[in-house]
Amino acid sequence: MGNTINNYARELCPALLLITSLAVGALSHSAGANETYYQLDFSERQVQQVTIEARFSEVIGDTLDFHLPVWRSGLYLVLDFVGTMSGIEVMDENGLALPFEQTAKSSWQVKRPDSSIGDVIVRYRLYADSLTDRTRHVDAEHAFLNPAAVFVYADGFRDEPVDITLNLPAGWRAGSGMEQPEPGHFVAPHYDRLVDSPIEAGTFDLVSFEAGGMTIDFLIHGTWDEDEERLANDISAIVEASAGVFESASRSLPTDRYLFLLHSGPGLGGGTEYYNSTVVHTDPRSFWDDERWGGFLGLMAHEFFHTWNVKRFRPASIDRYDYQNVNYTELLWVAEGLTSYYDQLLPVRAGLMPVADYRKQLADTIGGVVDNPGYGQDTLARASYEAWTKGYHRGPDRAADKANRTISFYSQGGLVGLVLDLEIRRISRGLRSLDTVMSALYDDFPLGGGGFTYTDFRARVAAVGDAILAERLDGWVYGTEPLPIAQALENIGWSLDREDISEDPVQVSLGVSIRGNPPVVRAPRLNGAAWRAGVNAGDELLALDGVRIGSGLNTLLRRYDPEDTVELALFRDGHLKTLGVTLDPALADHEIIVYEDAAQSRSQMRRDWLGGLDEGDE
């Protein structure tokens, strides 16, 4: 793969410099004009407390307003970061206390005795035990700091330089996407870059290698198989395949260094993208199970692709984040959906996933979208806009409704990407693709320049495809027009169909998603058998026709045919109820079949789309 593993990186001393630029000298800690200096103390790490001191230098005026963000990037949900904030103190550079008051949920105002120039110091403690949502976690072993959940900022200082010093315990080292001129000392050009640069401190493993013209650092906290060669080879392939999408762009690579910050622990999963780094979570079993490893590589592809899509160009309404309020956009189907399209495709192009496996994965994605009860009820634009209220809401009352009323701008947006890609290739006879559109966005809308609108995206689709395709896109995004997935796949010699389930032991469906034993209903499927019978979310299912269900629902359903009516016993709010349920036919999964006699032009288009690979090339 053309990478060179820095095999000795894991054994370097605690003074290891991660993501460092030697051209950046160590900054003086004497305050400069309009800079913010942070110092962090981990002396209470055993009880998961961290103390933060923020110094705002050379403040002018008789008041200063400071804030802690109410959300973090990559999660479209307002969070309660201030909930574990305590011991707030405010003083001047001489240590004299300054009066202050809380003015909003996450905002405070400092009263200064006069308007002369002087520093304002804010000191506070945070209880940090939120690793799974990738915000902040401190214990005796390590500290993970998502800056949005940790560092306050002041009005007038957001665009000014920041300087962060971690008072590291003995034996600890630190890593981040920020420049680190000396161990535990980070600098950033402004607060926005700080917020886009999570920090890991403690004892960890590091694997470094070159890929795609970049230096890749892979920082690992937790259990893994320590197979550096496989990690470097596979991640290098993902990096190079991702960069290949933008090879027609005139702009250079987005960064010369990139940090994968991995937490590996039981039950962990998911990831979040940042400016030149990502935080990813995985279960340690990913390193020993091939199927889980494939999913892990898909996650890596998703987060790394965001280095371009979102972190170098993004929708106009979120080009500059508002940290104190909800940030609405109708284009999350571009930001997240098209990234999801590529996170499935890139492992194939990288030679890490057999084409047959990709066909199965794509068929499952298609089924998850078109068989979703919400498909055809909601638009991608509205689903994107309502992400803050519907997409990520965690309340139990929303779980059942979400399953029946909403669509995923991730997976359905990804299928829009699939259709666009294959249609552009057909229209241009293989000369252009969705890659061309993404490269144009990268060239034309650099971060901080105002961002792109739907009109901008549509215009580039029309330019590389045609006006008819752009008009059809309107119906897929702002309407509920069915996606022409089968027709698009025919362009490359693939056929979309339903699997034959005539010989399957279960021919019927109760129409519920369940959890636990005894099974509890997560959600009855809209207009399905259980829905029609009046089954509710939270019902505990006991028996079918007097036979205990337990963990054997599918086994019991083998006894029945479609249209049979069964007696379903359940507990609801502690009371026994019995309902008559008329069973539906089971819904067959989708499958994608290769046309053996497809025209040469279609087979070649498929090979080009898959990065030069095809069936049997693995």
Residue, then its C-alpha position, 0 to 999 in steps of 0.5 A: m500500500g506504499n505505507t511506512i510504519n513507524n514501528y517504534a512510535r509506541e515505545l517513545c517516551p511520554a514526551l512524544l509530540l503528536i500532530t506537531s509542527l516543529a516550525v511552531g515555537a513554544l508560546s510564552h504563557s504571559a498573556g497576549a492581546n485578545e488571546t485565551y489561555y487554558q490550563l487543566d489540572f488532573s489531580e482529582r482524576q481518580v474521582q473523575q474531576v478535572t479543573i479548568e482555568a481560562r484566562f482571557s487576556e487584555v479585556i476591555g470594557d466593564t463586562l465580559d460574557f463567557h459561554l460553554p457550548v450546548w452541543r458538540s459537532g457531529l451530534y445534532l442534539v442539545l446536551d447538558f454540558v453545564g450539568t456537572m460544572s461546579g465551583i465557578e470562580v472569576m478573578d482578575e490577573n491579581g487574583l481579586a474576585l470579580p462578581f458574575e452572574q449566570t445569564a442563560k443556561s450556559s452563559w455568564q456575565v462578569k462585572r469589572p470595576d472599570s473598563s481598563i485593560g486587564d485579564v479575566i480568569v475563569r476557573y471551574r471544575l467538571y465531572a467527566d464521565s461521558l465517554t459513550d457520547r464522546t464528550r468528556h471522560v476522565d479517570a485514573e487511566h486517561a482523559f478524553l476531552n471534547p473541547a465543546a464540552v470542556f472549554v468556555y469561550a468569551d465574546g470577542f475572543r472566539d476568533e483569536p488564538v488559543d493556548i492550552t496547557l495540560n498539567l499531565p500526571a507522571g507517565w502521561r502523554a497527550g495527542s490531538g489534531m492541534e499543533q503541539p510545540e511541546p508535550g501537553h502544550f497545544v496551540a490553535p489559531h482560534y476557538d473554532r479549531l480548538v472545538d474541532s480538535p479533541i484531546e486524548a491524554g494518558t497512556f496509549d499506543l500509537v501507530s504512525f505511517e504514511a498514506g495518500g500523501m499524509t502522515i497518519d497517526f493512529l492513537i489507541h486507548g484500550t484493548w486491541d490485537e496490536d497487529e500494526e501491519r494490518l491496521a496500517n495497510d487497511i487504513s492506508a487503503i481507506v485513506e488512499a481510496s478517499a483521496g481518490v474521490f477528489e483527484s479531479a479537484s484543483r485544491s490540494l489535500p485537506t491536511d498533511r497530518y491526520l489523527f485517528l483517536l480510537h477508544s476500544g472497549p466493551g459495547l463501544g461504537g460510533g464515531t465523530e469527525y473533526y478538522n484533521s482528526t476523528v474520534v472512533h469507538t469500537d468493541p475489542r472484538s472488532f480486531w478478532d472477528d472478520e465481519r466486525w473488522g469490516g464494519f470497523l473499516g466502514l466506520m473509518a471510511h465514514e469519518f475520514f471522508h468527512t475530512w472533505n465533506v463537512k470539515r472542508f465544505r459544508p452547507a451555508s447555514i452551518d458554515r459557521y457554527d452557533y454554539q449556543n443554539v440549534n443549527y438547522t440545515e436541510l442538507l444533512w442528506v449531503a453531509e451525512g447521507l453522501t458520506s454514508y454512500y461512500d463509506q460502503l463503497l470505499p472499502v470495495r475500491a480499496g480492495l478490502m471488501p469483496v464485491a459480492d459482500y458489497r452487493k449484500q450490504l447494499a441490498d440490506t441498505i435498500g431494504g432498510v430504506v424502502d421497507n421503512p414505514g416512513y419511506g414516502q411519508d417524509t422528505l429528505a430536506r425535512a428529515s435533515y432539518e428536524a434532526w435536532t428534534k426527531g433524528y437524535h431524540r432519545g426519549p422512549d416516547r419518540a422511539a416507537d414514533k420514530a420507527n414509523r414516521t421518520i426516514s434516515f438522512y444517512s441511509q436514504g441520503g446514501l441511496v440518493g448518492l447511489v442513484l446520482d452516481l450511476e445516472i451521471r455515469r450513464i449520462s456522461r458515458g462514464l466520463r463523470s460521476l458523483d466524485t466529480v460533483m464532490s470535487a467541485l464542492y471541495d473546489d468551490f466552497p472552502l470552509g469559512g467562505g459561506g458554504f453551499t446551498y441546495t441550489d449550488f449542489r443542484a447546479r453541479v449535478a446539472a453541470v456534470g449530469d443534465a438538467i433532467l437529472a437535476e429536476r428529478l433530484d428535486g423530487w427525491v429531496y423536497g418531495t417523496e418521489p420513489l428512488p429509481i434504484a432498480q433502474a440505476l443498478e441496471n446501468i451497471g448490469w445489476s438487477l434488484d429483486r426480492e429473495d425467494i422465501s417460499e421455502d423459509p420456515v417462517q412465512v408470517s409476520l407479527g409486525v413488531s420489533i422487540r427486545g429482551n426476554p420476555p420480549v418487550v415491544r419496541a415499536p409496532r410496525l405502522n399498519g402491520a398486524a400488531w399495529r392493527a390489533g392495538v399492540n403498543a410500544g412497551d407491551e410485554l408479550l407473553a403467549l401466542d394461542g396459550v403457548r409462552i413466547g419467551s425467546g422463541l417468537n420466530t419458532l412459534l410463528r412457524r406454525y402459522d400461515p398468512e391471514d391466520t388469526v392468533e390470540l396474543a396475551l400480553f402485559r400492559d401497565g401490569h395488567l393482563k390483556t388478550l388481543g386477536v392478531t391477524l398475521d401478515p405475510a413475511l416480507a422478503d429481503h432484497e437481493i442484487i443479482v449480476y446480469e451474466d449477459a450484461a452489455q460490455s459497456r455496463s460491465q465496464m461502467r461497473r468496474d470503473w465505479l468499483g475502482g477497477l474491481d469486479e466479481g471474482d477479482e477479490 
